[in-house]
Amino acid sequence: MSEELIDVLDERGIKTGQVQTRSEVHKQGLWHRIIVVAIVNEKNEILLQQRSHNKDKNPDKWDISVTGHLSAGQDSLMAATREISEEVSVSLGYSVDVKDFRFMFSYRKEEYVNENYFDRQYYDFFILRQSGLNSSNIRFQSSEVQAIKFVTISELNRMREENLLVNRDECYDALAEYLFRM
């Protein structure tokens, strides 16, 4: 299986026309785009995933519902629907329509992980409200995710305080504000 190709961005988040492998993007610290999707059920519970212990970054940490790189040529909505179908699927013919996504905002972040892994990423954050979801009817990609659970915003905040979550404070803050308004 060939390695995923990613569009390289400039420091303003504009595509440069350059395409690199995912490993080269991280090794060289090139700007690229990521999607982050919070899936929320009708009880205002947020789906969290526990990252696989084999992940290069943040192994075993709990994370927001779905995250992923944009493949070369994709826009954020295409990547979000692809990542959901790859990482999380629901039995009984579950599918997601792009009109169901609520775009919240974009932000950029730089993070040095190690000498071969430097993240320079633009994040596009979405919320996806879906009824009828619970842990028993969701299947997840075991190579990416080792466990899933739904949590209330109070539980999410407790997990933040205990440093059990991947640091996505911008998203967690916006999610709390969004759910508070509901």
Secondary structure, 3 states (H helix, E strand, C coil): CCCCEEEEECCCCCEEEEEEEHHHHHHHCCEEEEEEEEEECCCCCEEEEEECCCCCCCCCCEEECEEEECCCCCCHHHHHHHHHHHHEEECCCCCCCHHHEEEEEEEEEEEEEECCEEEEEEEEEEEEECCCCCHHHEEECCCCEEEEEEECHHHHHHHHHCCCECCCHHHHHHHHHHHHHC
